[in-house]
Amino acid sequence: MRKTVQSAAAELLAVVPRVMGAFKMELMRCGSDVRPEHLRALHVLADGPRSPGELAGRFGVRLPTVSKTAAALERHGWITRESDPTDRRRVLIRITGEGKRFLVEAHVRAEEHLARAIDSLSDEELVTVRDGLALLDTALAKRATKA
């Protein structure tokens, strides 16, 4: 692997925790016990209901972790658990309208927070950041399709 590639990967790994930390701080300002993994689950569920096993596989965690996350989301009224209409033995987790609204609100707040953070960049620097993010997204998408 080229040294510049390794260096870019190291720099990216240094930035991601700062971005996520800022995101987590914004969540804490909401005054709730919402955690980033709750938002990840809501984001996946916005595409349609999933079984606990599907969520565990998607996030690389065990079923008890999914159950704990689902319980927290359920307490907020953001998800429901229901029997699969095609297999009554199987449970599906579905996002509620309130969960969708919260997800949108959290996304808007995080976007606004990040916008304030990068507001000091010049227009040229912003283009560079956006171009870099697009390249990174493309590279990660290609890698995901190979896996």
Rosetta silent file (secondary structure, phi, psi, omega in degrees, C-alpha in Angstrom):
SEQUENCE: MRKTVQSAAAELLAVVPRVMGAFKMELMRCGSDVRPEHLRALHVLADGPRSPGELAGRFGVRLPTVSKTAAALERHGWITRESDPTDRRRVLIRITGEGKRFLVEAHVRAEEHLARAIDSLSDEELVTVRDGLALLDTALAKRATKA
SCORE:     score description
SCORE:     0.000 S_00000001
   1 L     0.000  136.770 -179.808    0.000    0.000    0.000 S_00000001
   2 L   -65.182  144.239 -178.513    1.300    3.453   -0.899 S_00000001
   3 H   -60.836  -35.772 -179.616    2.482    5.561    2.005 S_00000001
   4 H   -67.749  -33.822  176.942    0.215    8.466    0.976 S_00000001
   5 H   -65.992  -45.747  178.931   -2.804    6.142    1.045 S_00000001
   6 H   -61.039  -42.176  179.504   -1.868    4.959    4.529 S_00000001
   7 H   -64.540  -42.987  178.715   -1.361    8.553    5.655 S_00000001
   8 H   -63.323  -40.274  178.614   -4.752    9.640    4.244 S_00000001
   9 H   -63.461  -42.168  178.855   -6.442    6.725    6.011 S_00000001
  10 H   -63.331  -41.166  178.884   -4.781    7.695    9.300 S_00000001
  11 H   -65.245  -40.773  178.004   -5.900   11.325    8.891 S_00000001
  12 H   -61.768  -43.927  178.790   -9.449   10.220    8.144 S_00000001
  13 H   -64.915  -24.864  176.665   -9.487    8.043   11.259 S_00000001
  14 H   -77.569  -31.922 -177.236   -8.344   11.057   13.269 S_00000001
  15 H   -80.668  -39.002 -175.106  -11.143   13.275   11.910 S_00000001
  16 H   -54.733  -46.381  178.865  -14.056   10.834   12.197 S_00000001
  17 H   -61.235  -33.362  177.398  -14.051   10.752   16.031 S_00000001
  18 H   -67.554  -41.379  177.738  -14.110   14.570   16.101 S_00000001
  19 H   -62.931  -48.404 -179.333  -17.084   14.636   13.737 S_00000001
  20 H   -65.778  -34.306  176.921  -18.899   11.967   15.745 S_00000001
  21 H   -64.354  -41.860  177.078  -18.012   13.734   18.996 S_00000001
  22 H   -63.987  -39.785  178.554  -19.557   16.946   17.716 S_00000001
  23 H   -63.252  -44.242  179.984  -22.602   14.962   16.640 S_00000001
  24 H   -64.733  -38.488  177.849  -22.875   13.341   20.064 S_00000001
  25 H   -62.863  -38.955  178.475  -22.588   16.736   21.783 S_00000001
  26 H   -65.698  -37.639  176.229  -25.456   18.004   19.646 S_00000001
  27 H   -63.288  -40.391 -179.558  -27.520   14.978   20.674 S_00000001
  28 H   -64.166  -31.938  177.900  -26.797   15.690   24.325 S_00000001
  29 H   -64.420  -24.269  177.837  -28.108   19.231   23.838 S_00000001
  30 L   -66.598  -15.677  178.236  -31.446   17.638   22.940 S_00000001
  31 L    76.205   25.004 -179.767  -31.549   16.647   26.605 S_00000001
  32 L  -124.191  177.762 -179.460  -32.269   13.000   25.972 S_00000001
  33 L   -94.343   24.264 -177.682  -30.499    9.690   26.322 S_00000001
  34 L   -70.384  136.354 -179.725  -30.196    9.271   22.553 S_00000001
  35 L  -118.871  158.613  179.920  -26.994    7.648   21.417 S_00000001
  36 H   -55.007  -34.820 -179.874  -25.454    7.478   17.915 S_00000001
  37 H   -68.380  -25.786  175.559  -26.352    3.787   17.636 S_00000001
  38 H   -66.685  -42.467  179.087  -29.999    4.693   18.179 S_00000001
  39 H   -67.796  -37.894  176.634  -29.862    6.993   15.177 S_00000001
  40 H   -59.966  -43.525  179.945  -28.096    4.358   13.105 S_00000001
  41 H   -65.180  -44.324  178.841  -30.886    1.907   13.884 S_00000001
  42 H   -61.693  -39.139  179.574  -33.593    4.460   13.068 S_00000001
  43 H   -61.143  -44.663  178.145  -31.837    5.274    9.807 S_00000001
  44 H   -65.878  -43.306 -178.183  -31.858    1.603    8.758 S_00000001
  45 H   -68.285  -21.639  176.795  -35.464    1.145    9.891 S_00000001
  46 L   -63.608  -22.608  177.619  -36.520    4.172    7.830 S_00000001
  47 L   -84.447   -7.573  178.931  -35.929    1.929    4.788 S_00000001
  48 L   141.407  162.033 -177.944  -38.352   -0.669    6.129 S_00000001
  49 L   -64.752  150.535  179.217  -38.925   -3.032    9.038 S_00000001
  50 E  -136.935  153.874  173.580  -36.159   -5.410   10.053 S_00000001
  51 L   -82.192  159.135  175.676  -35.908   -8.380   12.364 S_00000001
  52 H   -56.130  -38.634  179.237  -33.586   -8.163   15.376 S_00000001
  53 H   -63.667  -39.771  177.352  -31.322  -10.698   13.676 S_00000001
  54 H   -63.578  -42.271  178.468  -31.090   -8.562   10.547 S_00000001
  55 H   -64.851  -42.154  178.917  -30.168   -5.523   12.628 S_00000001
  56 H   -59.942  -45.150  178.517  -27.562   -7.493   14.580 S_00000001
  57 H   -63.778  -40.845 -178.588  -25.989   -8.679   11.336 S_00000001
  58 H   -63.495  -39.800 -175.824  -26.072   -5.222    9.818 S_00000001
  59 H   -98.399   -3.041  179.066  -24.334   -3.622   12.795 S_00000001
  60 L    67.048   37.676  178.601  -22.055   -6.511   13.724 S_00000001
  61 L  -124.924  175.071  179.393  -23.473   -6.836   17.233 S_00000001
  62 L   -92.994  162.496 -178.014  -25.229   -9.555   19.211 S_00000001
  63 H   -55.943  -40.375  178.477  -28.970   -9.886   19.721 S_00000001
  64 H   -59.601  -33.357  177.464  -28.914   -8.623   23.348 S_00000001
  65 H   -66.645  -42.565  177.304  -27.383   -5.355   22.095 S_00000001
  66 H   -63.561  -41.954  179.518  -30.160   -4.996   19.513 S_00000001
  67 H   -61.402  -41.403  179.381  -32.770   -5.749   22.188 S_00000001
  68 H   -64.829  -44.223  178.420  -31.334   -3.060   24.459 S_00000001
  69 H   -63.750  -45.127  179.904  -31.309   -0.513   21.622 S_00000001
  70 H   -61.665  -39.288  179.538  -34.844   -1.474   20.567 S_00000001
  71 H   -62.437  -41.953  178.612  -36.075   -1.102   24.148 S_00000001
  72 H   -65.051  -42.586  179.418  -34.673    2.438   24.336 S_00000001
  73 H   -65.860  -37.441  179.789  -36.221    3.360   20.987 S_00000001
  74 H   -66.837  -38.817  178.254  -39.537    1.846   22.032 S_00000001
  75 H   -59.436  -34.672  178.868  -39.555    3.879   25.276 S_00000001
  76 H   -80.078  -11.685 -176.981  -39.346    7.025   23.148 S_00000001
  77 L    81.615   19.850 -175.418  -42.153    5.810   20.906 S_00000001
  78 L   -92.322  -15.259  176.923  -39.840    5.745   17.884 S_00000001
  79 E  -139.668  162.903  168.860  -40.303    2.075   17.000 S_00000001
  80 E  -129.249  154.014  172.734  -42.826   -0.709   17.405 S_00000001
  81 E  -110.978  134.065 -178.309  -42.267   -4.425   17.544 S_00000001
  82 E  -145.369  160.117  176.881  -44.785   -6.567   15.716 S_00000001
  83 E   -71.817  141.862  175.531  -45.220  -10.088   14.442 S_00000001
  84 E   -67.708  125.299 -178.316  -44.107  -10.724   10.878 S_00000001
  85 L   -63.874  -21.370  179.822  -47.312  -11.194    8.866 S_00000001
  86 L   -94.506  -14.341  179.863  -45.663  -13.987    6.854 S_00000001
  87 E  -152.711   96.388 -174.262  -44.147  -15.789    9.871 S_00000001
  88 E   -60.087  -17.927  179.251  -45.830  -15.210   13.249 S_00000001
  89 E   -77.370  -17.519 -174.800  -42.776  -16.617   15.078 S_00000001
  90 E   -98.894  138.573  178.120  -40.643  -13.762   13.761 S_00000001
  91 E  -102.078  139.212  174.088  -40.663  -10.231   15.210 S_00000001
  92 E  -115.263  142.873  176.456  -40.189   -7.155   13.062 S_00000001
  93 E  -105.938  126.919 -175.448  -39.053   -3.782   14.307 S_00000001
  94 E  -125.966  136.716  176.343  -40.713   -0.859   12.509 S_00000001
  95 E   -73.155  143.643  178.288  -40.019    2.869   12.783 S_00000001
  96 L   -95.384  171.835  174.707  -43.015    4.981   13.806 S_00000001
  97 H   -59.011  -40.225  177.356  -44.051    8.371   12.461 S_00000001
  98 H   -64.066  -38.737  177.137  -42.609    9.926   15.616 S_00000001
  99 H   -63.732  -41.014  177.463  -39.355    8.049   15.009 S_00000001
 100 H   -63.834  -42.702  179.091  -39.172    9.383   11.452 S_00000001
 101 H   -62.712  -43.650  179.154  -39.802   12.923   12.693 S_00000001
 102 H   -63.374  -41.599 -179.962  -37.079   12.599   15.323 S_00000001
 103 H   -59.982  -44.232  178.071  -34.641   11.199   12.760 S_00000001
 104 H   -63.074  -45.718  179.777  -35.240   14.168   10.459 S_00000001
 105 H   -60.727  -44.752 -179.989  -34.881   16.607   13.370 S_00000001
 106 H   -63.684  -39.601  178.855  -31.644   14.990   14.536 S_00000001
 107 H   -63.977  -44.615  179.700  -30.264   15.068   11.003 S_00000001
 108 H   -62.353  -44.743 -179.842  -31.124   18.766   10.608 S_00000001
 109 H   -62.588  -43.226 -179.810  -29.550   19.638   13.979 S_00000001
 110 H   -65.528  -41.846  179.034  -26.374   17.695   13.164 S_00000001
 111 H   -62.104  -43.793  178.618  -26.160   19.281    9.716 S_00000001
 112 H   -63.089  -41.045  179.680  -26.571   22.759   11.215 S_00000001
 113 H   -63.002  -46.772  179.171  -23.918   22.019   13.843 S_00000001
 114 H   -66.414  -36.824  178.301  -21.429   20.821   11.226 S_00000001
 115 H   -60.925  -41.769  177.280  -22.270   23.772    8.973 S_00000001
 116 H   -63.195  -36.621 -178.121  -21.368   26.143   11.801 S_00000001
 117 H   -68.053  -34.428 -177.004  -18.127   24.251   12.313 S_00000001
 118 H  -102.034    7.331 -178.048  -17.015   24.566    8.680 S_00000001
 119 L   -60.751  -25.658 -177.784  -18.417   28.052    8.102 S_00000001
 120 L   -78.242   -9.027  179.197  -14.941   29.563    8.388 S_00000001
 121 L   -74.268  147.850  176.874  -13.706   27.687    5.304 S_00000001
 122 L   -72.781  166.461  177.648  -13.425   29.575    2.036 S_00000001
 123 H   -58.903  -39.493  179.432  -15.630   28.635   -0.920 S_00000001
 124 H   -65.208  -41.839  178.099  -12.622   26.960   -2.537 S_00000001
 125 H   -64.825  -38.975  178.378  -11.879   24.959    0.617 S_00000001
 126 H   -63.649  -39.269  176.847  -15.522   23.876    0.822 S_00000001
 127 H   -62.888  -41.429  179.152  -15.362   22.616   -2.778 S_00000001
 128 H   -62.554  -44.894  178.735  -12.216   20.679   -1.880 S_00000001
 129 H   -61.064  -48.306 -178.592  -13.918   19.137    1.163 S_00000001
 130 H   -63.084  -41.417  177.986  -17.005   18.186   -0.844 S_00000001
 131 H   -63.153  -42.701  178.817  -14.918   16.728   -3.672 S_00000001
 132 H   -63.275  -41.531  178.591  -12.885   14.722   -1.182 S_00000001
 133 H   -65.356  -39.050  177.799  -15.998   13.395    0.511 S_00000001
 134 H   -63.259  -42.197  177.928  -17.480   12.394   -2.854 S_00000001
 135 H   -63.435  -43.760  179.182  -14.290   10.514   -3.726 S_00000001
 136 H   -62.375  -44.481  179.364  -14.277    8.789   -0.345 S_00000001
 137 H   -60.348  -43.495  179.172  -17.929    7.813   -0.692 S_00000001
 138 H   -63.051  -44.768 -179.939  -17.263    6.350   -4.149 S_00000001
 139 H   -63.194  -42.520  179.556  -14.235    4.390   -2.913 S_00000001
 140 H   -67.670  -37.505  178.384  -16.166    2.997    0.066 S_00000001
 141 H   -64.891  -42.185  178.257  -19.135    2.075   -2.137 S_00000001
 142 H   -62.096  -42.540 -179.669  -16.848    0.193   -4.542 S_00000001
 143 H   -63.579  -39.794 -178.922  -15.256   -1.631   -1.622 S_00000001
 144 H   -65.560  -35.325 -179.871  -18.673   -2.566   -0.212 S_00000001
 145 H   -73.307  -23.369  177.257  -19.772   -4.122   -3.495 S_00000001
 146 H   -77.910  -25.010 -175.376  -16.622   -6.279   -3.578 S_00000001
 147 L   -74.149    0.000    0.000  -17.281   -7.648   -0.072 S_00000001
